[in-house]
Amino acid sequence: MAAATEPTRTLRRATYAKVQDLTPGSHGHNLVLQVVSVAPVVEKKRYDGTVSRIAEAVLADETGCVTFTARNDQIDVLKEGLVLVLRNTNADIFNGFMRLNVTQWGKLSVHPDTVASTPAPPLSINTKNNVSAVEYELVTVNDADE
């Protein structure tokens, strides 16, 4: 039986966003951010008896800072001053405030990594523009047809 030849695909070069580009409910962001601070780890027992560790960290670049929710093994990577590469992140709303998290298909790694398209680390950090400090409220919009 002859092997079928499949056409080779060329991968798209990853695009990287800045903190100022994050909007609530957006997804698929790649970012290079520096760890500003890390909150203490909280352990939560799940319904099946396993324990899940959760911590929040403030990450920043030149355009602003955002609160990042880290889970389990991700927490071990978080150290103040370290530059991280976050791939495939979501900007979700938790208790009315934006939180950044890495999806199950995403990756959190220390900069520099082995990917050639990864941009340089931020030269400075801006903690004054905290996009996680803005409170969001879910508003229902009535249709004009009613």
DOVEXVEX-686835 format. One record per atom (N, C-alpha, C, O): atom name; residue number from 0; y, z, x. Coordinates in steps of 0.02 Angstrom, whole numbers, padded with zeros to 5 digits. Last residue first. Example, Ala and Ser with C-alpha at 12.3 -4.5 7.8 and 13.67 -1.06 7.14 Angstrom:
BEGIN
["N"; 1; [-00112; 00354; 00642]] ["CA"; 1; [-00053; 00357; 00684]] ["C"; 1; [00002; 00394; 00645]] ["O"; 1; [00057; 00402; 00670]] ["N"; 0; [-00284; 00390; 00660]] ["CA"; 0; [-00225; 00390; 00615]] ["C"; 0; [-00165; 00390; 00660]] ["O"; 0; [-00166; 00423; 00712]] 
***
This chain:
BEGIN
["N"; 145; [02290; 00983; -01940]] ["CA"; 145; [02275; 01033; -01992]] ["C"; 145; [02334; 01049; -02034]] ["O"; 145; [02329; 01090; -02080]] ["N"; 144; [02327; 00902; -01837]] ["CA"; 144; [02301; 00871; -01897]] ["C"; 144; [02291; 00920; -01954]] ["O"; 144; [02285; 00900; -02012]] ["N"; 143; [02358; 00970; -01724]] ["CA"; 143; [02414; 00950; -01765]] ["C"; 143; [02391; 00921; -01832]] ["O"; 143; [02431; 00915; -01879]] ["N"; 142; [02252; 01109; -01686]] ["CA"; 142; [02263; 01037; -01691]] ["C"; 142; [02321; 01023; -01738]] ["O"; 142; [02332; 01060; -01786]] ["N"; 141; [02296; 01252; -01591]] ["CA"; 141; [02280; 01223; -01656]] ["C"; 141; [02295; 01149; -01655]] ["O"; 141; [02345; 01127; -01626]] ["N"; 140; [02226; 01327; -01453]] ["CA"; 140; [02276; 01279; -01475]] ["C"; 140; [02253; 01249; -01541]] ["O"; 140; [02197; 01224; -01546]] ["N"; 139; [02211; 01487; -01385]] ["CA"; 139; [02182; 01436; -01428]] ["C"; 139; [02238; 01392; -01454]] ["O"; 139; [02291; 01416; -01474]] ["N"; 138; [02214; 01541; -01219]] ["CA"; 138; [02253; 01528; -01279]] ["C"; 138; [02219; 01474; -01320]] ["O"; 138; [02199; 01422; -01293]] ["N"; 137; [02180; 01662; -01104]] ["CA"; 137; [02150; 01608; -01142]] ["C"; 137; [02188; 01600; -01208]] ["O"; 137; [02193; 01648; -01247]] ["N"; 136; [02286; 01694; -00969]] ["CA"; 136; [02264; 01714; -01035]] ["C"; 136; [02236; 01653; -01072]] ["O"; 136; [02266; 01599; -01070]] ["N"; 135; [02302; 01756; -00803]] ["CA"; 135; [02292; 01700; -00849]] ["C"; 135; [02266; 01727; -00915]] ["O"; 135; [02229; 01776; -00917]] ["N"; 134; [02409; 01819; -00680]] ["CA"; 134; [02364; 01834; -00736]] ["C"; 134; [02362; 01774; -00784]] ["O"; 134; [02414; 01747; -00802]] ["N"; 133; [02411; 01804; -00507]] ["CA"; 133; [02436; 01776; -00570]] ["C"; 133; [02386; 01789; -00625]] ["O"; 133; [02327; 01774; -00618]] ["N"; 132; [02346; 01842; -00396]] ["CA"; 132; [02388; 01892; -00427]] ["C"; 132; [02417; 01868; -00494]] ["O"; 132; [02445; 01908; -00532]] ["N"; 131; [02282; 01737; -00338]] ["CA"; 131; [02240; 01782; -00378]] ["C"; 131; [02281; 01837; -00411]] ["O"; 131; [02254; 01876; -00451]] ["N"; 130; [02374; 01677; -00258]] ["CA"; 130; [02358; 01643; -00321]] ["C"; 130; [02313; 01686; -00366]] ["O"; 130; [02306; 01671; -00425]] ["N"; 129; [02498; 01740; -00170]] ["CA"; 129; [02431; 01761; -00190]] ["C"; 129; [02415; 01730; -00258]] ["O"; 129; [02439; 01754; -00310]] ["N"; 128; [02598; 01711; -00056]] ["CA"; 128; [02580; 01670; -00113]] ["C"; 128; [02507; 01686; -00132]] ["O"; 128; [02461; 01650; -00114]] ["N"; 127; [02595; 01799; 00053]] ["CA"; 127; [02646; 01809; 00001]] ["C"; 127; [02629; 01770; -00063]] ["O"; 127; [02644; 01793; -00118]] ["N"; 126; [02512; 01769; 00154]] ["CA"; 126; [02487; 01818; 00106]] ["C"; 126; [02537; 01830; 00050]] ["O"; 126; [02523; 01868; 00003]] ["N"; 125; [02472; 01640; 00248]] ["CA"; 125; [02524; 01657; 00201]] ["C"; 125; [02495; 01705; 00150]] ["O"; 125; [02456; 01684; 00106]] ["N"; 124; [02438; 01616; 00422]] ["CA"; 124; [02415; 01632; 00354]] ["C"; 124; [02474; 01656; 00312]] ["O"; 124; [02521; 01687; 00338]] ["N"; 123; [02426; 01479; 00539]] ["CA"; 123; [02456; 01541; 00515]] ["C"; 123; [02428; 01555; 00446]] ["O"; 123; [02397; 01512; 00415]] ["N"; 122; [02335; 01381; 00564]] ["CA"; 122; [02374; 01405; 00620]] ["C"; 122; [02409; 01471; 00603]] ["O"; 122; [02421; 01513; 00646]] ["N"; 121; [02168; 01371; 00503]] ["CA"; 121; [02239; 01379; 00488]] ["C"; 121; [02276; 01408; 00548]] ["O"; 121; [02252; 01455; 00580]] ["N"; 120; [02058; 01263; 00602]] ["CA"; 120; [02073; 01325; 00566]] ["C"; 120; [02148; 01330; 00552]] ["O"; 120; [02188; 01296; 00585]] ["N"; 119; [02033; 01086; 00570]] ["CA"; 119; [02050; 01142; 00614]] ["C"; 119; [02065; 01204; 00573]] ["O"; 119; [02083; 01198; 00514]] ["N"; 118; [01903; 01023; 00457]] ["CA"; 118; [01969; 01025; 00488]] ["C"; 118; [01979; 01086; 00533]] ["O"; 118; [01937; 01131; 00534]] ["N"; 117; [01749; 00941; 00473]] ["CA"; 117; [01781; 01005; 00460]] ["C"; 117; [01849; 01008; 00495]] ["O"; 117; [01853; 00996; 00556]] ["N"; 116; [01679; 00828; 00508]] ["CA"; 116; [01736; 00820; 00463]] ["C"; 116; [01773; 00885; 00448]] ["O"; 116; [01824; 00884; 00413]] ["N"; 115; [01569; 00868; 00585]] ["CA"; 115; [01626; 00836; 00618]] ["C"; 115; [01688; 00832; 00574]] ["O"; 115; [01744; 00832; 00599]] ["N"; 114; [01485; 01018; 00578]] ["CA"; 114; [01505; 00960; 00539]] ["C"; 114; [01570; 00931; 00568]] ["O"; 114; [01620; 00967; 00574]] ["N"; 113; [01449; 01138; 00634]] ["CA"; 113; [01426; 01077; 00667]] ["C"; 113; [01446; 01013; 00631]] ["O"; 113; [01425; 00959; 00651]] ["N"; 112; [01595; 01246; 00634]] ["CA"; 112; [01525; 01230; 00617]] ["C"; 112; [01507; 01163; 00649]] ["O"; 112; [01547; 01134; 00686]] ["N"; 111; [01697; 01371; 00707]] ["CA"; 111; [01682; 01301; 00694]] ["C"; 111; [01608; 01292; 00677]] ["O"; 111; [01566; 01328; 00703]] ["N"; 110; [01679; 01462; 00556]] ["CA"; 110; [01712; 01405; 00589]] ["C"; 110; [01710; 01417; 00664]] ["O"; 110; [01722; 01474; 00684]] ["N"; 109; [01534; 01512; 00470]] ["CA"; 109; [01587; 01530; 00516]] ["C"; 109; [01614; 01466; 00549]] ["O"; 109; [01575; 01421; 00567]] ["N"; 108; [01502; 01471; 00296]] ["CA"; 108; [01485; 01474; 00367]] ["C"; 108; [01546; 01491; 00409]] ["O"; 108; [01603; 01485; 00386]] ["N"; 107; [01430; 01449; 00144]] ["CA"; 107; [01481; 01489; 00178]] ["C"; 107; [01461; 01494; 00250]] ["O"; 107; [01406; 01520; 00265]] ["N"; 106; [01400; 01326; 00021]] ["CA"; 106; [01383; 01356; 00085]] ["C"; 106; [01444; 01393; 00113]] ["O"; 106; [01501; 01370; 00105]] ["N"; 105; [01324; 01283; -00140]] ["CA"; 105; [01376; 01286; -00089]] ["C"; 105; [01353; 01320; -00026]] ["O"; 105; [01295; 01340; -00019]] ["N"; 104; [01239; 01292; -00242]] ["CA"; 104; [01229; 01234; -00198]] ["C"; 104; [01280; 01233; -00141]] ["O"; 104; [01279; 01188; -00099]] ["N"; 103; [01287; 01402; -00308]] ["CA"; 103; [01219; 01406; -00282]] ["C"; 103; [01203; 01347; -00236]] ["O"; 103; [01158; 01352; -00194]] ["N"; 102; [01460; 01417; -00252]] ["CA"; 102; [01407; 01404; -00301]] ["C"; 102; [01338; 01408; -00268]] ["O"; 102; [01333; 01415; -00207]] ["N"; 101; [01570; 01542; -00204]] ["CA"; 101; [01529; 01487; -00180]] ["C"; 101; [01472; 01478; -00230]] ["O"; 101; [01439; 01527; -00249]] ["N"; 100; [01727; 01579; -00283]] ["CA"; 100; [01658; 01595; -00266]] ["C"; 100; [01620; 01532; -00246]] ["O"; 100; [01636; 01477; -00268]] ["N"; 99; [01882; 01655; -00317]] ["CA"; 99; [01847; 01600; -00285]] ["C"; 99; [01776; 01622; -00270]] ["O"; 99; [01766; 01678; -00247]] ["N"; 98; [01969; 01701; -00463]] ["CA"; 98; [01924; 01721; -00408]] ["C"; 98; [01890; 01659; -00382]] ["O"; 98; [01871; 01615; -00421]] ["N"; 97; [02112; 01740; -00557]] ["CA"; 97; [02072; 01690; -00524]] ["C"; 97; [02032; 01720; -00466]] ["O"; 97; [02058; 01760; -00427]] ["N"; 96; [02107; 01853; -00697]] ["CA"; 96; [02132; 01834; -00632]] ["C"; 96; [02084; 01786; -00597]] ["O"; 96; [02024; 01789; -00607]] ["N"; 95; [02047; 01897; -00815]] ["CA"; 95; [02113; 01868; -00819]] ["C"; 95; [02142; 01844; -00753]] ["O"; 95; [02198; 01818; -00752]] ["N"; 94; [01918; 01937; -00779]] ["CA"; 94; [01965; 01986; -00805]] ["C"; 94; [02037; 01961; -00803]] ["O"; 94; [02083; 02000; -00791]] ["N"; 93; [01910; 01794; -00689]] ["CA"; 93; [01873; 01856; -00700]] ["C"; 93; [01924; 01909; -00719]] ["O"; 93; [01969; 01924; -00680]] ["N"; 92; [01896; 01621; -00679]] ["CA"; 92; [01937; 01676; -00703]] ["C"; 92; [01892; 01736; -00717]] ["O"; 92; [01842; 01730; -00753]] ["N"; 91; [01857; 01523; -00531]] ["CA"; 91; [01843; 01549; -00598]] ["C"; 91; [01892; 01605; -00615]] ["O"; 91; [01925; 01632; -00572]] ["N"; 90; [01840; 01397; -00435]] ["CA"; 90; [01896; 01443; -00449]] ["C"; 90; [01889; 01465; -00521]] ["O"; 90; [01911; 01431; -00567]] ["N"; 89; [01701; 01367; -00329]] ["CA"; 89; [01731; 01364; -00396]] ["C"; 89; [01788; 01414; -00398]] ["O"; 89; [01785; 01467; -00367]] ["N"; 88; [01650; 01267; -00188]] ["CA"; 88; [01672; 01329; -00219]] ["C"; 88; [01701; 01315; -00288]] ["O"; 88; [01724; 01260; -00303]] ["N"; 87; [01590; 01185; -00079]] ["CA"; 87; [01570; 01185; -00149]] ["C"; 87; [01586; 01252; -00182]] ["O"; 87; [01540; 01289; -00202]] ["N"; 86; [01608; 01285; 00066]] ["CA"; 86; [01593; 01220; 00037]] ["C"; 86; [01567; 01229; -00034]] ["O"; 86; [01528; 01274; -00048]] ["N"; 85; [01710; 01360; 00182]] ["CA"; 85; [01679; 01368; 00117]] ["C"; 85; [01669; 01299; 00086]] ["O"; 85; [01716; 01260; 00081]] ["N"; 84; [01717; 01427; 00338]] ["CA"; 84; [01715; 01363; 00304]] ["C"; 84; [01677; 01374; 00239]] ["O"; 84; [01619; 01394; 00240]] ["N"; 83; [01824; 01554; 00408]] ["CA"; 83; [01764; 01532; 00372]] ["C"; 83; [01773; 01462; 00344]] ["O"; 83; [01828; 01441; 00328]] ["N"; 82; [01875; 01656; 00540]] ["CA"; 82; [01890; 01595; 00502]] ["C"; 82; [01824; 01569; 00473]] ["O"; 82; [01775; 01561; 00509]] ["N"; 81; [01909; 01832; 00546]] ["CA"; 81; [01863; 01776; 00556]] ["C"; 81; [01883; 01716; 00513]] ["O"; 81; [01905; 01725; 00456]] ["N"; 80; [01990; 01936; 00507]] ["CA"; 80; [02013; 01893; 00561]] ["C"; 80; [01969; 01832; 00573]] ["O"; 80; [01990; 01786; 00608]] ["N"; 79; [01859; 02041; 00453]] ["CA"; 79; [01930; 02028; 00456]] ["C"; 79; [01948; 01986; 00518]] ["O"; 79; [01924; 01999; 00573]] ["N"; 78; [01711; 01965; 00399]] ["CA"; 78; [01741; 02010; 00447]] ["C"; 78; [01814; 01991; 00454]] ["O"; 78; [01831; 01932; 00461]] ["N"; 77; [01574; 01914; 00311]] ["CA"; 77; [01645; 01931; 00303]] ["C"; 77; [01667; 01984; 00354]] ["O"; 77; [01646; 02042; 00350]] ["N"; 76; [01438; 01902; 00322]] ["CA"; 76; [01479; 01856; 00362]] ["C"; 76; [01553; 01877; 00362]] ["O"; 76; [01590; 01860; 00408]] ["N"; 75; [01382; 01990; 00231]] ["CA"; 75; [01372; 02003; 00303]] ["C"; 75; [01415; 01959; 00347]] ["O"; 75; [01428; 01977; 00405]] ["N"; 74; [01406; 01931; 00108]] ["CA"; 74; [01446; 01989; 00128]] ["C"; 74; [01441; 02002; 00203]] ["O"; 74; [01490; 02022; 00234]] ["N"; 73; [01309; 01836; 00088]] ["CA"; 73; [01376; 01813; 00104]] ["C"; 73; [01419; 01870; 00130]] ["O"; 73; [01464; 01859; 00171]] ["N"; 72; [01196; 01904; 00044]] ["CA"; 72; [01200; 01885; 00114]] ["C"; 72; [01269; 01860; 00135]] ["O"; 72; [01286; 01863; 00194]] ["N"; 71; [01278; 01967; -00096]] ["CA"; 71; [01220; 01977; -00053]] ["C"; 71; [01231; 01956; 00019]] ["O"; 71; [01271; 01987; 00054]] ["N"; 70; [01428; 01878; -00128]] ["CA"; 70; [01367; 01909; -00153]] ["C"; 70; [01314; 01912; -00099]] ["O"; 70; [01305; 01864; -00061]] ["N"; 69; [01605; 01884; -00147]] ["CA"; 69; [01546; 01871; -00105]] ["C"; 69; [01487; 01909; -00133]] ["O"; 69; [01494; 01964; -00159]] ["N"; 68; [01746; 01815; -00209]] ["CA"; 68; [01691; 01859; -00228]] ["C"; 68; [01629; 01838; -00189]] ["O"; 68; [01604; 01782; -00196]] ["N"; 67; [01910; 01812; -00148]] ["CA"; 67; [01844; 01781; -00145]] ["C"; 67; [01791; 01832; -00164]] ["O"; 67; [01792; 01888; -00137]] ["N"; 66; [02075; 01786; -00189]] ["CA"; 66; [02021; 01834; -00187]] ["C"; 66; [01955; 01798; -00193]] ["O"; 66; [01945; 01757; -00238]] ["N"; 65; [02190; 01699; -00083]] ["CA"; 65; [02150; 01702; -00144]] ["C"; 65; [02096; 01755; -00135]] ["O"; 65; [02073; 01767; -00079]] ["N"; 64; [02350; 01642; -00021]] ["CA"; 64; [02288; 01680; -00016]] ["C"; 64; [02255; 01685; -00084]] ["O"; 64; [02287; 01677; -00136]] ["N"; 63; [02436; 01499; 00054]] ["CA"; 63; [02429; 01557; 00011]] ["C"; 63; [02363; 01593; 00022]] ["O"; 63; [02325; 01577; 00068]] ["N"; 62; [02453; 01400; 00151]] ["CA"; 62; [02486; 01391; 00086]] ["C"; 62; [02480; 01452; 00040]] ["O"; 62; [02517; 01455; -00009]] ["N"; 61; [02379; 01424; 00265]] ["CA"; 61; [02452; 01417; 00272]] ["C"; 61; [02488; 01417; 00205]] ["O"; 61; [02548; 01432; 00203]] ["N"; 60; [02257; 01539; 00196]] ["CA"; 60; [02275; 01484; 00241]] ["C"; 60; [02351; 01480; 00243]] ["O"; 60; [02385; 01528; 00224]] ["N"; 59; [02142; 01676; 00165]] ["CA"; 59; [02208; 01643; 00164]] ["C"; 59; [02210; 01583; 00211]] ["O"; 59; [02170; 01576; 00258]] ["N"; 58; [02055; 01795; 00064]] ["CA"; 58; [02053; 01741; 00112]] ["C"; 58; [02118; 01702; 00107]] ["O"; 58; [02146; 01695; 00053]] ["N"; 57; [01999; 01953; 00030]] ["CA"; 57; [02058; 01910; 00025]] ["C"; 57; [02054; 01860; 00082]] ["O"; 57; [02050; 01879; 00140]] ["N"; 56; [01845; 01991; -00052]] ["CA"; 56; [01884; 01983; 00009]] ["C"; 56; [01945; 01940; -00005]] ["O"; 56; [01942; 01895; -00048]] ["N"; 55; [01729; 02096; -00132]] ["CA"; 55; [01784; 02050; -00137]] ["C"; 55; [01823; 02050; -00072]] ["O"; 55; [01833; 02102; -00041]] ["N"; 54; [01551; 02103; -00157]] ["CA"; 54; [01612; 02126; -00124]] ["C"; 54; [01666; 02074; -00135]] ["O"; 54; [01652; 02015; -00148]] ["N"; 53; [01393; 02156; -00213]] ["CA"; 53; [01452; 02115; -00227]] ["C"; 53; [01512; 02146; -00190]] ["O"; 53; [01521; 02207; -00190]] ["N"; 52; [01217; 02149; -00217]] ["CA"; 52; [01277; 02175; -00184]] ["C"; 52; [01335; 02127; -00197]] ["O"; 52; [01327; 02066; -00192]] ["N"; 51; [01092; 02194; -00331]] ["CA"; 51; [01136; 02140; -00308]] ["C"; 51; [01198; 02172; -00277]] ["O"; 51; [01229; 02217; -00307]] ["N"; 50; [00925; 02241; -00346]] ["CA"; 50; [00994; 02263; -00333]] ["C"; 50; [01033; 02205; -00304]] ["O"; 50; [01010; 02170; -00259]] ["N"; 49; [00806; 02227; -00481]] ["CA"; 49; [00831; 02210; -00414]] ["C"; 49; [00904; 02232; -00408]] ["O"; 49; [00939; 02241; -00457]] ["N"; 48; [00776; 02254; -00614]] ["CA"; 48; [00765; 02306; -00564]] ["C"; 48; [00790; 02290; -00494]] ["O"; 48; [00794; 02335; -00453]] ["N"; 47; [00813; 02165; -00708]] ["CA"; 47; [00745; 02159; -00684]] ["C"; 47; [00729; 02210; -00629]] ["O"; 47; [00673; 02210; -00602]] ["N"; 46; [00948; 02191; -00729]] ["CA"; 46; [00901; 02209; -00782]] ["C"; 46; [00828; 02206; -00759]] ["O"; 46; [00786; 02242; -00786]] ["N"; 45; [01016; 02255; -00574]] ["CA"; 45; [01006; 02204; -00625]] ["C"; 45; [00953; 02227; -00674]] ["O"; 45; [00917; 02275; -00662]] ["N"; 44; [01134; 02363; -00508]] ["CA"; 44; [01063; 02355; -00525]] ["C"; 44; [01058; 02305; -00582]] ["O"; 44; [01093; 02312; -00633]] ["N"; 43; [01250; 02334; -00382]] ["CA"; 43; [01237; 02335; -00454]] ["C"; 43; [01163; 02321; -00466]] ["O"; 43; [01134; 02275; -00438]] ["N"; 42; [01354; 02399; -00260]] ["CA"; 42; [01285; 02379; -00276]] ["C"; 42; [01275; 02386; -00351]] ["O"; 42; [01289; 02439; -00380]] ["N"; 41; [01495; 02343; -00175]] ["CA"; 41; [01470; 02377; -00234]] ["C"; 41; [01399; 02352; -00247]] ["O"; 41; [01386; 02292; -00244]] ["N"; 40; [01586; 02364; -00024]] ["CA"; 40; [01530; 02332; -00059]] ["C"; 40; [01509; 02376; -00119]] ["O"; 40; [01505; 02437; -00113]] ["N"; 39; [01766; 02366; -00009]] ["CA"; 39; [01699; 02396; -00003]] ["C"; 39; [01647; 02361; -00047]] ["O"; 39; [01663; 02334; -00100]] ["N"; 38; [01853; 02213; 00036]] ["CA"; 38; [01846; 02274; -00005]] ["C"; 38; [01775; 02301; 00004]] ["O"; 38; [01729; 02265; 00023]] ["N"; 37; [01933; 02146; 00174]] ["CA"; 37; [01869; 02149; 00139]] ["C"; 37; [01866; 02216; 00101]] ["O"; 37; [01877; 02269; 00131]] ["N"; 36; [02064; 02030; 00221]] ["CA"; 36; [02038; 02097; 00209]] ["C"; 36; [01973; 02093; 00169]] ["O"; 36; [01960; 02044; 00135]] ["N"; 35; [02071; 01899; 00275]] ["CA"; 35; [02126; 01946; 00283]] ["C"; 35; [02103; 02017; 00275]] ["O"; 35; [02119; 02061; 00315]] ["N"; 34; [01988; 01767; 00347]] ["CA"; 34; [01977; 01830; 00310]] ["C"; 34; [02035; 01877; 00326]] ["O"; 34; [02047; 01893; 00385]] ["N"; 33; [02047; 01601; 00324]] ["CA"; 33; [02039; 01659; 00368]] ["C"; 33; [02032; 01721; 00326]] ["O"; 33; [02066; 01729; 00275]] ["N"; 32; [01968; 01445; 00276]] ["CA"; 32; [02011; 01503; 00264]] ["C"; 32; [01996; 01559; 00314]] ["O"; 32; [01941; 01564; 00341]] ["N"; 31; [01946; 01290; 00221]] ["CA"; 31; [01941; 01326; 00284]] ["C"; 31; [01992; 01382; 00279]] ["O"; 31; [02052; 01370; 00278]] ["N"; 30; [01853; 01224; 00080]] ["CA"; 30; [01912; 01255; 00110]] ["C"; 30; [01895; 01284; 00178]] ["O"; 30; [01838; 01301; 00192]] ["N"; 29; [01814; 01121; -00054]] ["CA"; 29; [01796; 01139; 00014]] ["C"; 29; [01859; 01166; 00047]] ["O"; 29; [01912; 01135; 00042]] ["N"; 28; [01775; 01132; -00229]] ["CA"; 28; [01823; 01136; -00174]] ["C"; 28; [01789; 01151; -00108]] ["O"; 28; [01741; 01190; -00105]] ["N"; 27; [01708; 01125; -00351]] ["CA"; 27; [01693; 01076; -00299]] ["C"; 27; [01740; 01076; -00240]] ["O"; 27; [01745; 01027; -00204]] ["N"; 26; [01825; 01157; -00487]] ["CA"; 26; [01763; 01166; -00450]] ["C"; 26; [01755; 01113; -00396]] ["O"; 26; [01791; 01063; -00396]] ["N"; 25; [01933; 01252; -00597]] ["CA"; 25; [01918; 01194; -00554]] ["C"; 25; [01857; 01209; -00511]] ["O"; 25; [01840; 01267; -00500]] ["N"; 24; [01969; 01364; -00666]] ["CA"; 24; [01917; 01321; -00694]] ["C"; 24; [01900; 01261; -00652]] ["O"; 24; [01857; 01222; -00671]] ["N"; 23; [02136; 01367; -00609]] ["CA"; 23; [02082; 01400; -00645]] ["C"; 23; [02033; 01350; -00675]] ["O"; 23; [02053; 01300; -00705]] ["N"; 22; [02159; 01281; -00452]] ["CA"; 22; [02180; 01293; -00521]] ["C"; 22; [02122; 01326; -00558]] ["O"; 22; [02064; 01314; -00540]] ["N"; 21; [02215; 01259; -00286]] ["CA"; 21; [02166; 01288; -00332]] ["C"; 21; [02197; 01299; -00400]] ["O"; 21; [02253; 01324; -00406]] ["N"; 20; [02313; 01219; -00197]] ["CA"; 20; [02283; 01167; -00240]] ["C"; 20; [02235; 01195; -00292]] ["O"; 20; [02215; 01159; -00337]] ["N"; 19; [02344; 01327; -00117]] ["CA"; 19; [02393; 01307; -00168]] ["C"; 19; [02366; 01255; -00216]] ["O"; 19; [02393; 01246; -00271]] ["N"; 18; [02237; 01325; -00026]] ["CA"; 18; [02239; 01376; -00078]] ["C"; 18; [02287; 01356; -00134]] ["O"; 18; [02272; 01367; -00193]] ["N"; 17; [02180; 01156; -00002]] ["CA"; 17; [02217; 01214; 00019]] ["C"; 17; [02220; 01263; -00039]] ["O"; 17; [02206; 01243; -00096]] ["N"; 16; [02028; 01061; 00028]] ["CA"; 16; [02086; 01081; -00012]] ["C"; 16; [02121; 01140; 00022]] ["O"; 16; [02094; 01170; 00069]] ["N"; 15; [01949; 00922; 00101]] ["CA"; 15; [01963; 00993; 00103]] ["C"; 15; [02028; 01007; 00066]] ["O"; 15; [02077; 00970; 00072]] ["N"; 14; [01814; 00810; 00079]] ["CA"; 14; [01886; 00822; 00075]] ["C"; 14; [01897; 00897; 00070]] ["O"; 14; [01859; 00932; 00037]] ["N"; 13; [01688; 00731; 00177]] ["CA"; 13; [01710; 00788; 00135]] ["C"; 13; [01786; 00793; 00136]] ["O"; 13; [01818; 00783; 00188]] ["N"; 12; [01646; 00562; 00164]] ["CA"; 12; [01675; 00615; 00207]] ["C"; 12; [01702; 00670; 00160]] ["O"; 12; [01735; 00655; 00111]] ["N"; 11; [01496; 00510; 00088]] ["CA"; 11; [01568; 00515; 00087]] ["C"; 11; [01590; 00571; 00133]] ["O"; 11; [01556; 00622; 00140]] ["N"; 10; [01360; 00428; 00168]] ["CA"; 10; [01389; 00487; 00137]] ["C"; 10; [01465; 00485; 00140]] ["O"; 10; [01494; 00461; 00189]] ["N"; 9; [01280; 00282; 00126]] ["CA"; 9; [01326; 00313; 00172]] ["C"; 9; [01359; 00371; 00136]] ["O"; 9; [01383; 00364; 00079]] ["N"; 8; [01109; 00255; 00098]] ["CA"; 8; [01174; 00271; 00071]] ["C"; 8; [01218; 00300; 00127]] ["O"; 8; [01194; 00338; 00169]] ["N"; 7; [00995; 00122; 00115]] ["CA"; 7; [01024; 00183; 00142]] ["C"; 7; [01093; 00192; 00114]] ["O"; 7; [01132; 00145; 00105]] ["N"; 6; [00872; 00070; -00003]] ["CA"; 6; [00936; 00058; 00031]] ["C"; 6; [00965; 00124; 00056]] ["O"; 6; [00959; 00176; 00023]] ["N"; 5; [00701; 00082; 00037]] ["CA"; 5; [00757; 00104; -00004]] ["C"; 5; [00822; 00090; 00034]] ["O"; 5; [00825; 00098; 00095]] ["N"; 4; [00556; -00007; 00033]] ["CA"; 4; [00616; 00006; 00073]] ["C"; 4; [00673; 00024; 00026]] ["O"; 4; [00690; -00014; -00019]] ["N"; 3; [00397; 00056; 00003]] ["CA"; 3; [00456; 00023; -00024]] ["C"; 3; [00516; 00041; 00020]] ["O"; 3; [00525; 00099; 00040]] ["N"; 2; [00254; 00025; 00098]] ["CA"; 2; [00308; 00072; 00081]] ["C"; 2; [00368; 00032; 00057]] ["O"; 2; [00388; -00018; 00087]] ["N"; 1; [00106; -00046; 00035]] ["CA"; 1; [00166; -00053; 00076]] ["C"; 1; [00219; -00004; 00051]] ["O"; 1; [00228; 00006; -00009]] ["N"; 0; [-00059; 00000; 00042]] ["CA"; 0; [00000; 00000; 00000]] ["C"; 0; [00062; 00000; 00044]] ["O"; 0; [00068; 00043; 00088]] 
***
